[in-house]
Amino acid sequence: MGARLGPGQVLLRALPPQRAQGPGGYPMSAGVIYWLRNDLRLHDNPALLLAARRASEQGGWLLPVCLHDPVQQLETRWGFARMGAHRRAFLDQALQDLGRQLAGLGSGLLQLHGSPAMVLPELARRLGARRLVCEAIAAPEELAEVQALRAAGLQVETVWQSSLIDPADLPFAPEAVPDTFTTFRQKLERAGVLEALPRPAPAALSPLPAAFPATAATLAGALRPLEGEASALGDWLASIAARPDMHSPAVDPRSSFPYAEARCHGGERAALAHLAQYCARGLPHSYKDTRNGLAGLDYSSKFSPWLATGALSPRQAMAAIRAFEAERGANDSSYWLWFELLWRDHFRWMSRKHGRRLYGARGLSERPLPAHNARGFERWTEGRTGDALVDAGMRELSATGYLSNRLRQNVASYLVHDLGGDWRAGAAWFESQLIDYDCCSNQGNWLYIAGRGTDPRGGRRFNTNKQAQDYDRDGAYRRLWGRP
């Protein structure tokens, strides 16, 4: 009996694999490695669909792989790891959920420890494969990773899929994207450009390589190779297998995004459930009125943690908002969700346009090199500056891995403009701490505050006393986080 498909789903069938001898005597079969990056989902994942199609076309296998690069645990020049405990725990949740979903499609998720440039070419060699598909990410390190894979002889296909607007729909060439957000938004709206529609999730996937039997796809989606003739491969994989962090930090009960709870779990299924309940409760109609809140789950959309890992597609999020507007009507608040997702898009286009310049000390400006107030930076990270609002925000960030957008602007401004700190140190601290860290948005927002990006006003300085009066008039937030 044939598989029953849901609306818009496609069943991908694979032909029997063709076998030959690969380099070094390893067995060769027609197969595709799908390298997961910031796209930890099944829905609206064109890169996964392309990888599945390539595997099906050549009658071969498909192997989903995620790498845990040790560079993320190296100490930054500022004295802390690039990826902190909260980010690691939230990422592990997303991968756990994705592995289980892949197992349900007859596949699984191979998690390995090592750099892409070292691990992926060797994995391909041992499997006798040449083709790899992955998401395109317009950031210097991510671009360099793909270049290294191509230099190693892999046929790499990248797919741009993390933006709301498809590149083909832009009313200008990507390299000619306006530098200011307002101009960018106005040109899109005048041209009537809308977000791309999300793609359906696959209903089935091509089989795993022969070295991974069907029984290897356990309920957790973790892959284990066969023994015997594949023991060399198995030994090698065992030596670099990534092991989940068993010491996840306890989330503070004061958290505005308690990812230890099922409703805020890092996986795709929790993301889609959150999106559905957000719309069902009518919250898109109040977003603009509540988005500057400081505490609680409902004051903003809370899409960003799942958007950051790719457990939620921005196009899927916007499709849900459009369906909500069609049923209940549009207003300024539902429009503002589009507005905020466009900001996220703009940071991506700026990264694609300006590249490494965004990561230099001067950014896009000609301003003097930033100074670094090491002692002030230490007090800032520990929430000991003496400014009650800033200290409360920094304590929340360290304790939970999350912070409201309003407070992110305040604490960033305080570091740069009040403490005379280096904006790059602040950006690095956010990278380490935030569960919703996104390289393009993080870099763009810090450049915006420091006056080294494309903002025509040349930086934003926030008066934290006035901000406290405007957004925490009764002092509830400062009392909530008045202690670590």
VOGU-3710 file (C-alpha; in Angstrom, 3 decimals, decimal comma):
1> mgarlgpgqv> 0,000/0,000/0,000  1,380/3,413/-0,902  2,268/6,062/1,654  -0,472/8,544/2,484  0,735/12,094/1,840  -0,348/15,246/3,592  -1,260/18,449/1,732  1,608/19,682/-0,411  3,944/16,810/0,541  6,107/14,957/-1,943
11> llralppqra> 7,233/11,356/-1,607  10,866/11,010/-2,640  11,698/7,535/-3,966  15,220/6,208/-4,375  16,473/3,718/-6,956  18,788/0,875/-5,873  22,284/2,269/-5,187  25,042/1,792/-7,757  28,279/0,457/-6,298  31,872/0,904/-7,445
21> qgpggypmsa> 35,326/1,301/-5,947  36,086/4,736/-4,549  39,406/6,418/-3,712  41,694/4,383/-1,455  39,665/1,212/-1,937  36,618/2,521/-0,098  33,257/1,441/-1,570  31,706/4,052/-3,827  27,990/4,546/-4,141  25,981/7,361/-5,583
31> gviywlrndl> 25,152/9,409/-2,547  24,739/12,928/-1,200  25,890/14,427/2,089  23,470/17,008/3,451  25,371/19,287/5,811  23,105/21,003/8,322  24,100/24,511/9,364  21,495/27,022/10,582  18,590/25,085/9,053  17,602/22,566/11,728
41> rlhdnpalll> 14,139/21,770/10,384  12,174/19,754/7,854  9,623/22,412/6,837  10,544/25,042/4,255  14,051/23,702/3,770  14,985/24,000/0,073  18,521/22,770/0,802  17,166/19,509/2,227  14,763/19,157/-0,697  17,600/19,697/-3,173
51> aarraseqgg> 19,813/17,157/-1,409  16,958/14,642/-1,441  16,298/15,283/-5,125  19,961/14,864/-6,027  20,109/11,570/-4,128  16,925/10,351/-5,797  18,092/11,384/-9,281  21,249/9,334/-9,020  19,591/6,425/-7,248  21,666/6,757/-4,143
61> wllpvclhdp> 21,712/7,476/-0,451  21,314/10,659/1,573  23,280/11,285/4,775  22,302/14,250/7,018  25,333/15,454/8,986  25,809/18,118/11,650  29,248/19,203/12,839  30,203/20,541/16,252  33,208/22,686/15,406  35,690/22,874/18,307
71> vqqletrwgf> 36,484/26,455/17,317  33,200/27,389/19,015  34,662/26,378/22,365  37,932/28,238/21,945  38,465/31,293/24,083  37,890/34,625/22,386  40,366/37,462/22,635  38,095/38,842/25,354  38,505/35,816/27,615  35,429/33,574/27,213
81> armgahrraf> 34,201/30,775/24,940  32,443/31,699/21,710  29,476/29,480/22,574  28,236/29,509/26,139  26,243/26,884/28,030  22,784/28,244/27,194  23,459/28,306/23,449  24,853/24,771/23,560  21,847/23,451/25,470  19,315/25,084/23,157
91> ldqalqdlgr> 21,178/23,828/20,076  21,245/20,294/21,506  17,468/20,435/21,900  17,017/21,432/18,259  19,304/18,651/17,055  17,632/16,052/19,262  14,220/16,919/17,843  15,489/16,973/14,261  17,201/13,605/14,679  13,954/12,038/15,835
101> qlaglgsgll> 12,036/13,527/12,932  14,616/12,311/10,426  14,428/8,847/11,962  10,682/8,938/11,365  11,425/9,399/7,654  13,729/6,392/7,578  16,838/8,542/7,878  18,792/9,872/10,842  21,290/12,506/11,932  25,039/11,947/12,132
111> qlhgspamvl> 26,634/14,348/14,634  30,403/14,662/14,493  33,018/16,720/16,306  35,512/18,594/14,147  35,987/21,352/11,614  34,074/21,158/8,318  37,268/21,474/6,275  38,765/18,405/7,965  35,792/16,138/8,634  33,524/16,476/5,604
121> pelarrlgar> 36,094/15,726/2,865  37,290/12,689/4,825  33,734/11,487/5,398  33,024/11,838/1,683  36,215/9,953/0,828  35,369/7,061/3,105  31,853/6,843/1,677  33,035/7,276/-1,904  30,912/10,405/-2,341  31,616/13,680/-4,097
131> rlvceaiaap> 28,414/15,709/-3,755  27,443/17,854/-0,739  24,483/20,204/-0,314  24,143/22,872/2,355  22,557/26,196/3,193  24,256/29,358/1,928  25,274/31,756/4,717  26,694/35,149/3,752  29,191/35,580/6,574  33,003/35,407/6,317
141> eelaevqalr> 33,664/32,231/8,307  30,765/30,363/6,742  31,811/31,359/3,229  35,380/30,264/3,936  34,120/26,853/5,067  32,407/26,255/1,732  35,465/27,442/-0,197  37,628/24,971/1,733  35,299/22,091/0,877  35,412/22,961/-2,810
151> aaglqvetvw> 39,178/23,255/-2,677  39,235/19,723/-1,213  37,443/18,444/-4,315  33,846/18,232/-3,130  31,013/19,297/-5,427  29,206/21,701/-3,112  25,782/23,133/-3,901  24,597/25,921/-1,623  21,027/27,164/-1,284  20,062/30,651/-0,110
161> qsslidpadl> 17,044/30,110/2,147  17,291/32,074/5,389  15,707/35,325/4,227  12,058/36,296/4,034  12,513/37,658/0,500  13,916/35,439/-2,213  16,915/36,980/-4,023  15,118/36,615/-7,368  12,264/38,808/-6,079  14,396/41,780/-5,056
171> pfapeavpdt> 13,725/44,893/-7,191  17,504/45,440/-7,381  20,595/43,284/-7,618  21,738/41,844/-4,254  24,991/43,808/-4,513  22,948/47,008/-4,952  20,772/46,575/-1,852  20,253/50,013/-0,238  22,439/50,495/2,818  19,723/52,127/4,902
181> fttfrqkler> 16,841/50,009/6,101  14,149/52,609/5,434  15,130/52,921/1,768  15,326/49,136/1,493  11,842/48,686/2,966  10,273/51,465/0,910  11,629/50,107/-2,360  10,311/46,649/-1,569  6,885/47,944/-0,639  6,637/50,260/-3,653
191> agvlealprp> 7,503/47,324/-5,908  4,887/45,172/-4,181  7,442/42,543/-3,185  6,138/39,900/-0,816  7,823/37,127/1,093  8,517/33,828/-0,623  6,071/31,041/0,149  7,346/28,251/2,404  8,108/24,863/0,870  6,511/21,685/2,261
201> apaalsplpa> 8,469/19,201/4,330  9,441/15,937/2,626  7,233/12,934/3,334  10,147/10,497/2,954  13,870/10,613/2,238  16,345/8,478/0,341  17,940/5,699/2,398  21,086/6,068/4,448  24,429/4,742/3,151  24,840/0,981/3,401
211> afpataatla> 27,183/1,507/6,346  24,173/2,766/8,332  21,444/0,091/8,533  17,830/1,032/9,027  18,084/-0,064/12,653  20,711/2,618/13,202  18,038/5,287/12,994  16,982/5,000/16,615  14,222/6,970/18,271  16,802/9,645/19,015
221> galrplegea> 17,847/9,720/15,357  21,465/8,948/16,260  23,398/7,025/13,636  25,786/4,155/14,298  27,636/2,395/11,446  27,786/-1,342/10,849  30,620/-3,430/12,217  32,591/-5,946/10,182  33,486/-4,739/6,711  32,625/-1,182/7,706
231> salgdwlasi> 34,604/-1,347/10,957  37,270/1,091/9,700  34,550/3,630/9,003  32,907/2,830/12,316  36,141/3,238/14,248  36,821/6,571/12,588  33,296/7,857/13,221  33,420/6,702/16,823  36,618/8,671/17,319  34,960/11,936/16,261
241> aarpdmhspa> 31,372/11,320/17,350  29,779/14,306/19,059  28,323/13,526/22,444  25,427/15,538/23,865  26,091/17,864/26,769  24,699/16,081/29,810  25,150/19,111/32,051  22,684/21,580/30,581  22,222/24,662/32,737  19,061/24,997/34,757
251> vdprssfpya> 16,931/27,805/33,402  16,065/30,475/35,942  12,289/30,534/36,680  12,346/34,279/36,020  13,254/33,650/32,376  11,201/35,220/29,593  12,085/32,237/27,404  12,290/29,126/29,650  13,751/26,665/27,158  13,797/23,902/29,793
261> earchggera> 10,002/23,813/29,443  8,317/21,916/26,599  6,664/25,050/25,207  10,073/26,665/24,622  12,005/23,552/23,626  14,568/24,203/20,917  13,106/21,772/18,399  11,137/22,432/15,236  7,948/20,898/16,579  7,928/23,251/19,567
271> alahlaqyca> 8,616/26,168/17,203  5,629/25,336/15,017  3,427/24,771/18,059  4,455/28,167/19,437  3,679/29,840/16,110  0,252/28,204/15,998  -0,709/29,195/19,551  0,650/32,708/19,054  -1,767/33,235/16,168  -4,647/31,301/17,765
281> rglphsykdt> -4,543/33,627/20,784  -4,675/36,720/18,573  -1,276/37,995/19,699  -0,245/39,371/16,275  -2,851/42,101/16,834  -1,077/43,339/19,976  2,576/42,860/18,994  3,410/46,532/18,436  1,860/47,532/21,756  3,722/44,912/23,784
291> rnglagldys> 7,041/44,465/21,933  8,924/46,793/24,313  8,060/44,698/27,344  10,884/43,469/29,553  9,615/40,294/31,241  7,332/37,404/30,326  6,755/35,079/27,380  4,023/37,032/25,574  5,427/40,569/25,337  7,027/39,808/21,958
301> skfspwlatg> 6,682/37,103/19,317  9,617/35,044/20,697  10,281/33,722/17,186  13,964/34,668/17,314  15,430/31,656/19,193  13,988/29,232/16,649  14,801/31,513/13,713  18,426/31,605/14,858  18,946/27,841/14,701  16,707/27,463/11,691
311> alsprqamaa> 14,171/25,365/13,601  11,662/27,915/12,297  11,702/29,393/8,811  10,926/33,139/8,552  8,759/32,355/5,538  6,759/29,838/7,551  6,343/32,411/10,323  5,143/35,055/7,873  2,807/32,607/6,143  1,119/32,028/9,498
321> irafeaerga> 0,810/35,783/10,045  -0,698/36,228/6,564  -3,220/33,476/7,270  -4,050/35,192/10,568  -4,579/38,525/8,776  -6,785/36,883/6,160  -9,000/35,446/8,893  -8,990/38,199/11,501  -7,809/41,281/9,648  -4,519/43,164/9,496
331> ndssywlwfe> -3,492/46,044/11,748  -0,357/48,008/12,647  0,828/45,237/14,942  0,596/42,422/12,409  2,314/44,715/9,889  5,064/45,339/12,433  5,918/41,636/12,474  6,619/41,920/8,741  8,608/45,074/9,465  10,804/43,287/12,040
341> llwrdhfrwm> 11,401/40,290/9,788  12,452/42,726/7,051  15,050/44,164/9,451  16,407/40,656/9,823  16,515/40,344/6,026  18,318/43,659/5,650  21,106/42,569/7,977  21,539/39,480/5,799  21,783/41,497/2,600  24,248/43,876/4,239
351> srkhgrrlyg> 26,434/40,928/5,208  26,274/39,602/1,658  27,077/43,043/0,242  29,828/44,242/2,592  31,320/40,985/3,849  34,401/41,222/6,048  34,215/45,006/6,373  31,344/44,547/8,813  33,617/42,558/11,111  36,524/44,973/11,215
361> arglserplp> 37,143/47,329/14,120  35,929/50,392/12,177  32,997/48,631/10,537  31,848/50,663/7,547  32,935/53,951/9,099  36,157/55,945/9,092  35,923/56,632/12,804  38,951/56,029/15,052  39,619/52,526/16,276  37,507/51,696/19,347
371> ahnargferw> 39,130/51,598/22,754  38,593/48,726/25,156  37,742/49,369/28,793  38,684/45,944/30,177  37,623/46,648/33,748  34,381/48,277/32,667  33,669/45,369/30,323  34,124/42,883/33,157  31,700/44,808/35,370  29,262/44,989/32,450
381> tegrtgdalv> 29,285/41,226/31,794  28,769/40,511/35,499  25,991/43,068/35,978  28,043/45,286/38,333  28,106/48,635/36,529  26,030/50,481/39,118  23,254/51,240/36,611  20,245/49,313/37,932  18,569/48,770/34,546  21,751/47,689/32,790
391> dagmrelsat> 22,781/45,402/35,632  19,353/43,756/35,732  19,549/43,098/32,004  23,033/41,647/32,143  22,053/39,345/35,008  19,068/38,084/33,032  21,255/37,442/29,996  23,804/35,399/31,942  21,176/33,448/33,865  18,862/32,609/30,954
401> gylsnrlrqn> 20,545/33,211/27,591  17,780/35,631/26,630  17,115/39,374/26,837  14,410/41,637/25,423  15,234/43,751/22,393  14,645/46,950/24,365  17,226/45,915/26,955  19,707/44,687/24,346  19,790/48,191/22,938  20,197/49,714/26,383
411> vasylvhdlg> 23,004/47,478/27,580  24,831/47,738/24,253  24,595/51,512/24,299  25,850/51,616/27,883  28,939/49,560/27,067  29,863/51,617/24,019  28,849/55,136/25,018  28,960/55,196/28,836  31,800/52,781/29,567  33,811/53,537/26,442
421> gdwragaawf> 34,020/49,842/25,622  34,861/48,129/22,343  31,678/47,236/20,491  33,333/44,042/19,237  33,721/42,793/22,813  30,010/43,360/23,388  29,124/41,599/20,142  31,307/38,655/21,175  29,610/38,459/24,598  26,186/38,381/22,946
431> esqlidydcc> 27,438/35,664/20,576  28,497/33,584/23,549  25,379/34,105/25,655  22,294/34,523/23,481  20,300/31,430/22,569  18,999/33,406/19,580  22,428/34,517/18,394  22,423/35,218/14,666  25,712/36,384/13,167  24,183/38,862/10,674
441> snqgnwlyia> 21,664/40,413/13,056  24,096/40,543/15,961  26,792/42,255/13,932  24,345/44,643/12,306  22,748/45,689/15,578  26,061/46,341/17,334  27,311/48,390/14,376  24,022/50,312/14,516  24,496/51,179/18,198  28,192/52,021/17,770
451> grgtdprggr> 27,622/54,220/14,723  29,845/52,076/12,507  27,219/50,607/10,225  24,811/52,102/7,699  22,577/54,088/10,058  22,615/57,721/8,856  22,332/59,019/12,426  25,806/57,760/13,265  25,047/55,667/16,344  22,418/55,414/19,034
461> rfntnkqaqd> 22,984/56,422/22,632  20,267/55,514/25,121  19,623/57,423/28,325  19,138/54,456/30,648  17,497/56,572/33,366  14,845/57,771/30,913  14,488/54,283/29,492  13,874/52,902/32,976  11,220/55,558/33,545  9,562/54,813/30,194
471> ydrdgayrrl> 9,649/51,014/30,261  10,045/50,036/33,933  8,236/52,853/35,670  7,228/50,751/38,669  10,677/49,151/38,935  9,262/45,625/38,629  11,915/44,456/36,207  14,768/45,913/38,238  13,430/44,223/41,369  13,001/40,938/39,489
481> wgrp> 16,653/40,915/38,483  18,016/42,920/41,395  20,028/39,888/42,421  21,920/37,263/40,372
//
